[in-house]
Every structure is written in structure tokens, then in C-alpha cells.
Amino acid sequence: MATRRLLHFLSAVFLTGRLVQAAHVPKPPHFDWDDTKYLLVPYRIAFGDSYTFVQGTAGYPTFSFIGSYLPGQFAFSPRTLLSNRIVQNFTGTAEGGPNWVEYLTGCGLEPGETLPRDCAVQLWDFAFAGADVSLEYLPQHHNFTVPLVNQTQQYLTWAEPVIEKNMDKSKALVAFWIGINDISDSSKLTNVSFPTYYNRLIEAVFTQSVRPMHEAGYKNFLFLNLPPLDRTAANVVSETPLPNKTMIGWWNDSLAKHSDIFAAENKDVKAMTYNANQFLNGVLDDPQSYGITNTTSYCLDYADPDVQEHPELHGCLPLDSYFWYNSGHM
């Protein structure tokens, strides 16, 4: 899909201090990606959720790499974890192909099944499709959905004791991309000061997920801000788009602020915020440079595997021609 090209480029400019701009950014000298051994993705993020989830053989189908929030499915054994494989097929992510963390690590890109520990850069992905930050603020999409703050709990309780034995935590990157579901699910709330509300949500991310990971010994953190959800197919034709550009700006400003505070309070931390919003708005403003011809709609039959080979039979352009894969995913 369009994701394959645009997120491959996105991964190439990912790592830098503070807020990364959309222009070309060289790899910073203080963080050597080639030395990174593990990418831990315990969040919902606007993918942290579906934007970041990858399918695992021990995961909830089309929702997770491992387990769910259902009784008996939240915990797992070391054997289950180490034998769990990333599945790369049409439904292995929410994008109809590899997602950004798979491009960033090179782990799980090939069709079929991949053991994370067989990858040169190991990918351990605990994102759950449909996740919000916390049940304290918004209800689950399903009774099996694992919220972000519980994803990190799940990782630290059952995965880290197994994985950390062969890990140099000073060379591990912990990535969070969350907020896509939160800002969409809360966009119609009334009697809410959204800047204050978003700040509370992001404060929960740092208090209940980021800080516990730091306390466990992790030093390198990557935060992605919200994509241009104000420009989805539904929003571009709406007189009152929700979430709107202002709301997304409030969220992204709060994320940058909390990242800066976290770094200032912890001198051993590298806290990096990638400006996905600016980059992706740049793609939408100049789609031809990325081989994209449609930025305002998507193929209605995107979920039919046949559409990849025969889009014309479904009244569609080739899927790589679209920016949006469906109503909310790239």
C-alpha cells in the first residue's frame, strides 16, 4: 500500500533529538541506530493501537502480537513468548502490509512467519489494535482490548524477565505511538476542556508507562505525535471535522512538552519526538512526489485480498496510489 513507500521513507529520517522536522535529518551522533538491539513498542499510539500492532501467532487475531485482556490471555509463559512469531500477510497489520516498526527494524517484513529473536534488530511489539491510553479515561473498544498502560504492565511482568537476559538496555529503543483512538473517541465529548483533557491523558502515558520502563532500566525513548486525522476521507468532506486540526495540535503540543520534561528530569534519558504530523501533512500536500494520486478517499474493497492484484475489478486504483488505506489508516 502507500504505507510501504511513505513509511519506508519515514523510517529513514526517524531518529533525532527533540522534535524532528519534515526536511532531511541526518542520523544524530548521540544515538547509533545500528547498535540498537531491541525495539519495544508497548502502546497504542496511533497505531498503538492499530498503527503499530503486528500480528503474532500467539496474538488475538488481527489485534495483537501476543495475548489479550480476556481472562487467561493477559499473562503468558516464557515458552509462548519465545516461540511466538510475527505473521506477515494481508491482515498481519492494519495497513495491508508491513507497518512502520517492521520497516524500522527490518523484522517481520517478509511474507510468512518470523521469530523476533531471529532478526538482526529484534522487534517485540505489544501494541494492541483499538487501544486507548487507559480505562480511567475511555472505555475499551472490545472486552479483549489491552489499553496502553496495561501493555507496558504486560511487558514488564511477563516479557522483560525473559528478554532482558540477553539485552543491553542502553542500546534498546522504546517507542510509543498512541493517541489516535483517544482523540477520535473523545472528540464529541461535551463540557470538556480538550487541552486539559489531553494533557491528563499524556500525563498518564508518562506516569504509568514511560516512567516504569525507565525505572526498569531503559534509556532511549521515541514518541510519535498524531498524524493528520483531520484530513481523513470523512473529515475532508465534513463542515465540522472531528478531530480537527486544532485538537490535534493541542495533543501534539502536550506530547512535546511532556517529552521535554521527562528528558530534563532524567539526565540519563534520550527522549526523541518524531513530528509524524508535519511529515505526513507534507506528503498530503505533495503526494505526487511519493507516487500517490488519491489523498481524499480510499478503495472501499480494501479488505478483499483480490484487490491487491485486480483493483480495477473493484472499481479502485492500485492501492499504492492511495494515501489512506481505509477510513483511518494509511
C-alpha positions as CSV (number, residue, x, y, z in Angstrom):
1,M,0.0,0.0,0.0
2,A,1.0,3.6,0.1
3,T,2.3,2.9,3.6
4,R,5.1,0.8,2.2
5,R,6.8,3.6,0.4
6,L,5.9,6.5,2.6
7,L,6.7,4.8,5.9
8,H,9.9,3.3,4.5
9,F,11.0,6.9,3.9
10,L,9.6,7.8,7.3
11,S,11.8,5.3,9.0
12,A,14.9,6.6,7.2
13,V,14.5,10.0,8.8
14,F,13.2,8.9,12.2
15,L,15.8,9.3,14.9
16,T,16.9,12.6,16.2
17,G,16.7,14.7,19.3
18,R,13.7,16.8,20.3
19,L,11.2,17.4,17.6
20,V,12.2,16.2,14.1
21,Q,11.1,18.3,11.2
22,A,10.0,17.1,7.8
23,A,13.1,18.1,6.0
24,H,16.0,15.6,5.6
25,V,17.6,15.0,9.0
26,P,20.9,13.1,9.3
27,K,21.3,10.4,11.9
28,P,22.3,12.1,15.2
29,P,25.7,11.3,16.6
30,H,24.4,10.6,20.1
31,F,22.2,7.7,19.1
32,D,23.5,4.9,16.9
33,W,20.6,3.0,15.3
34,D,23.0,0.3,14.1
35,D,23.7,-0.5,17.7
36,T,20.1,-0.8,18.7
37,K,19.2,-4.4,19.5
38,Y,15.6,-4.3,20.5
39,L,12.6,-2.1,19.7
40,L,9.9,-2.3,22.3
41,V,6.5,-1.0,21.3
42,P,4.2,-1.1,24.3
43,Y,1.5,1.4,23.3
44,R,-1.4,2.2,21.5
45,I,-0.4,5.0,19.6
46,A,-2.0,6.0,16.9
47,F,-1.2,2.7,15.9
48,G,-0.7,1.8,19.4
49,D,-3.2,0.6,18.7
50,S,-3.6,-0.4,15.2
51,Y,-1.0,1.9,13.7
52,T,1.7,-0.1,15.5
53,F,0.3,-3.6,16.1
54,V,1.7,-6.6,14.3
55,Q,0.0,-10.0,14.3
56,G,1.6,-12.8,16.3
57,T,0.9,-16.5,16.2
58,A,0.1,-16.2,19.9
59,G,-1.9,-13.0,19.5
60,Y,-5.5,-12.1,19.3
61,P,-6.4,-12.4,15.6
62,T,-6.0,-9.1,13.7
63,F,-5.3,-7.3,17.0
64,S,-2.1,-8.2,18.7
65,F,1.3,-9.9,18.8
66,I,0.5,-11.8,22.0
67,G,-2.5,-12.2,24.2
68,S,-5.5,-10.0,25.1
69,Y,-7.3,-8.6,28.1
70,L,-9.6,-11.6,28.4
71,P,-9.3,-13.8,31.5
72,G,-6.4,-16.2,31.0
73,Q,-5.0,-14.4,28.0
74,F,-3.1,-11.5,29.5
75,A,-0.3,-13.5,31.0
76,F,2.0,-15.8,29.0
77,S,4.8,-18.2,29.6
78,P,8.4,-17.7,28.5
79,R,8.0,-20.6,26.1
80,T,4.9,-18.9,24.5
81,L,6.8,-15.6,24.2
82,L,10.0,-17.1,22.6
83,S,8.1,-19.3,20.2
84,N,5.7,-16.6,19.1
85,R,6.2,-15.5,15.5
86,I,5.3,-12.2,13.7
87,V,2.9,-13.0,10.9
88,Q,3.3,-11.1,7.7
89,N,0.2,-11.4,5.4
90,F,-2.7,-9.3,4.2
91,T,-4.1,-9.0,7.7
92,G,-0.9,-9.1,9.7
93,T,-1.1,-5.3,10.3
94,A,-3.8,-2.7,10.0
95,E,-2.2,-1.4,6.8
96,G,-2.5,-4.4,4.4
97,G,1.3,-4.9,4.5
98,P,4.3,-4.2,6.7
99,N,4.0,-1.3,9.1
100,W,6.5,1.3,10.3
101,V,8.1,-0.7,13.1
102,E,8.7,-3.6,10.8
103,Y,10.4,-1.2,8.3
104,L,12.3,0.5,11.1
105,T,13.7,-2.8,12.4
106,G,13.7,-5.0,9.2
107,C,12.0,-7.6,11.4
108,G,8.9,-9.3,10.0
109,L,9.0,-7.7,6.6
110,E,8.9,-10.9,4.6
111,P,5.7,-12.8,3.9
112,G,5.2,-15.7,6.3
113,E,6.3,-16.0,9.9
114,T,9.3,-14.6,11.7
115,L,10.7,-15.2,15.1
116,P,11.7,-11.8,16.6
117,R,14.8,-13.3,18.2
118,D,16.0,-14.3,14.7
119,C,16.0,-10.7,13.5
120,A,19.2,-8.6,13.5
121,V,17.2,-5.9,15.2
122,Q,14.6,-7.7,17.3
123,L,11.1,-6.4,17.3
124,W,8.9,-7.1,20.4
125,D,5.6,-5.4,19.7
126,F,3.0,-5.1,22.5
127,A,0.7,-2.6,20.7
128,F,-2.9,-3.6,20.6
129,A,-5.2,-2.6,17.8
130,G,-8.0,-0.3,19.1
131,A,-6.2,0.6,22.3
132,D,-6.7,3.9,24.2
133,V,-4.4,5.1,26.9
134,S,-6.3,3.9,29.9
135,L,-9.7,2.7,31.1
136,E,-9.6,5.6,33.6
137,Y,-10.4,7.9,30.7
138,L,-12.1,6.0,27.9
139,P,-13.8,2.6,27.6
140,Q,-12.4,-0.4,25.7
141,H,-13.3,-0.8,22.1
142,H,-13.8,-4.5,22.9
143,N,-13.6,-6.5,26.1
144,F,-10.3,-8.0,24.9
145,T,-8.6,-4.7,24.1
146,V,-5.4,-4.0,26.1
147,P,-5.0,-0.3,26.9
148,L,-1.6,1.3,26.6
149,V,-0.9,1.5,30.3
150,N,-1.6,-2.3,30.6
151,Q,0.6,-3.1,27.6
152,T,3.6,-1.9,29.5
153,Q,2.4,-3.7,32.6
154,Q,2.1,-6.9,30.5
155,Y,5.6,-6.4,29.0
156,L,7.3,-5.7,32.3
157,T,5.6,-8.5,34.2
158,W,5.9,-11.4,31.7
159,A,8.2,-10.5,28.8
160,E,11.0,-8.5,30.3
161,P,12.2,-11.2,32.7
162,V,12.7,-13.4,29.7
163,I,14.1,-10.9,27.1
164,E,16.3,-8.8,29.3
165,K,18.7,-11.7,29.9
166,N,20.4,-11.0,26.5
167,M,19.6,-7.3,26.2
168,D,21.8,-4.3,26.6
169,K,19.2,-1.8,27.8
170,S,21.4,1.1,27.0
171,K,21.1,0.1,23.3
172,A,17.3,-0.6,23.4
173,L,14.8,1.8,21.9
174,V,11.3,2.0,23.5
175,A,8.8,3.5,21.1
176,F,5.3,4.9,21.8
177,W,2.7,6.0,19.2
178,I,-0.6,6.5,21.0
179,G,-3.5,8.9,20.9
180,I,-5.2,8.1,17.6
181,N,-8.1,6.3,19.2
182,D,-8.2,8.6,22.2
183,I,-8.6,11.8,20.2
184,S,-11.2,10.2,17.9
185,D,-13.1,8.5,20.8
186,S,-13.2,11.7,22.8
187,S,-13.8,14.2,20.0
188,K,-17.5,14.5,20.6
189,L,-17.3,14.9,24.4
190,T,-19.1,17.9,25.8
191,N,-18.2,20.1,28.8
192,V,-14.6,19.1,28.4
193,S,-11.6,21.4,28.1
194,F,-9.7,19.5,25.5
195,P,-6.2,20.9,26.2
196,T,-6.6,19.9,29.8
197,Y,-8.1,16.6,29.0
198,Y,-5.3,15.7,26.5
199,N,-2.7,16.8,29.0
200,R,-4.1,14.4,31.6
201,L,-4.1,11.5,29.1
202,I,-0.5,12.1,28.1
203,E,0.5,12.6,31.7
204,A,-0.9,9.1,32.3
205,V,1.2,7.8,29.4
206,F,4.3,9.1,31.1
207,T,3.4,8.3,34.7
208,Q,2.0,4.8,34.1
209,S,4.0,3.6,31.1
210,V,7.1,5.6,30.2
211,R,8.4,6.1,33.8
212,P,8.0,2.4,34.7
213,M,10.0,1.5,31.6
214,H,12.7,4.0,32.6
215,E,12.7,2.6,36.1
216,A,13.3,-0.8,34.6
217,G,16.5,0.5,33.1
218,Y,15.5,1.7,29.6
219,K,17.2,4.9,28.4
220,N,16.1,5.6,24.8
221,F,12.6,6.6,24.1
222,L,10.9,7.6,20.8
223,F,7.5,9.3,20.8
224,L,5.4,9.9,17.7
225,N,2.8,12.6,17.5
226,L,-0.6,12.3,15.9
227,P,-0.9,12.0,12.1
228,P,-3.2,14.4,10.2
229,L,-6.5,12.8,11.2
230,D,-8.2,16.0,10.3
231,R,-7.6,15.1,6.7
232,T,-9.2,11.6,6.6
233,A,-11.7,10.9,3.8
234,A,-14.6,11.6,6.1
235,N,-13.1,14.8,7.5
236,V,-12.2,16.4,4.2
237,V,-15.9,16.5,3.2
238,S,-17.2,17.5,6.6
239,E,-18.1,21.0,7.6
240,T,-17.2,20.1,11.2
241,P,-14.3,17.6,11.0
242,L,-13.6,15.7,14.2
243,P,-10.9,15.5,15.4
244,N,-10.0,18.9,13.9
245,K,-6.6,20.4,13.3
246,T,-6.7,22.5,16.4
247,M,-7.4,19.5,18.6
248,I,-4.6,17.5,17.1
249,G,-2.3,20.5,17.7
250,W,-3.3,20.6,21.4
251,W,-2.4,16.9,21.7
252,N,0.9,17.2,19.9
253,D,2.0,20.2,21.9
254,S,1.3,18.4,25.1
255,L,3.2,15.4,24.0
256,A,6.3,17.5,23.1
257,K,6.0,19.3,26.5
258,H,5.9,16.0,28.5
259,S,8.8,14.6,26.4
260,D,10.9,17.6,27.2
261,I,10.0,17.4,30.9
262,F,10.8,13.7,31.1
263,A,14.2,14.3,29.5
264,A,15.0,17.3,31.7
265,E,14.2,15.3,34.9
266,N,16.2,12.3,33.8
267,K,19.6,13.2,32.5
268,D,20.4,9.6,31.5
269,V,17.5,9.6,29.1
270,K,17.3,10.2,25.3
271,A,13.7,11.3,24.7
272,M,13.0,11.8,21.0
273,T,9.8,13.1,19.5
274,Y,9.2,12.5,15.8
275,N,6.9,15.0,14.1
276,A,4.9,12.5,12.1
277,N,2.2,15.1,11.7
278,Q,4.4,17.6,9.8
279,F,5.9,14.9,7.6
280,L,2.6,13.3,6.7
281,N,0.9,16.7,6.1
282,G,3.9,17.3,3.7
283,V,3.0,14.1,1.9
284,L,-0.6,15.1,1.6
285,D,0.4,18.5,0.2
286,D,2.8,17.0,-2.4
287,P,1.5,13.4,-3.0
288,Q,3.0,13.1,-6.5
289,S,6.5,13.1,-5.1
290,Y,5.6,9.8,-3.4
291,G,3.7,8.2,-6.3
292,I,0.3,8.9,-4.6
293,T,-2.6,10.2,-6.7
294,N,-5.5,10.0,-4.3
295,T,-5.4,11.7,-0.9
296,T,-9.2,12.2,-0.2
297,S,-10.7,8.7,-0.4
298,Y,-9.8,5.0,-0.3
299,C,-10.7,1.8,-2.0
300,L,-14.0,0.5,-0.4
301,D,-12.9,-3.1,-1.0
302,Y,-9.5,-2.6,0.7
303,A,-10.2,-5.7,2.9
304,D,-10.6,-8.0,-0.1
305,P,-7.2,-9.7,-0.8
306,D,-8.1,-9.8,-4.5
307,V,-8.0,-6.0,-4.7
308,Q,-4.2,-6.1,-4.5
309,E,-3.9,-7.9,-7.8
310,H,-7.1,-6.7,-9.5
311,P,-8.0,-3.3,-8.2
312,E,-9.9,-2.4,-11.4
313,L,-12.4,-5.2,-10.8
314,H,-13.3,-3.5,-7.6
315,G,-13.6,0.0,-9.1
316,C,-10.3,1.0,-7.5
317,L,-6.9,2.4,-8.3
318,P,-3.9,0.3,-7.4
319,L,-3.7,0.5,-3.6
320,D,-0.3,2.1,-3.7
321,S,-2.0,5.1,-5.3
322,Y,-3.9,6.0,-2.2
323,F,-2.6,7.8,0.9
324,W,-5.4,6.3,3.0
325,Y,-5.8,2.6,3.2
326,N,-9.3,2.9,4.8
327,S,-11.2,5.4,6.9
328,G,-8.5,5.8,9.4
329,H,-5.3,4.0,8.4
330,M,-2.6,4.9,5.9
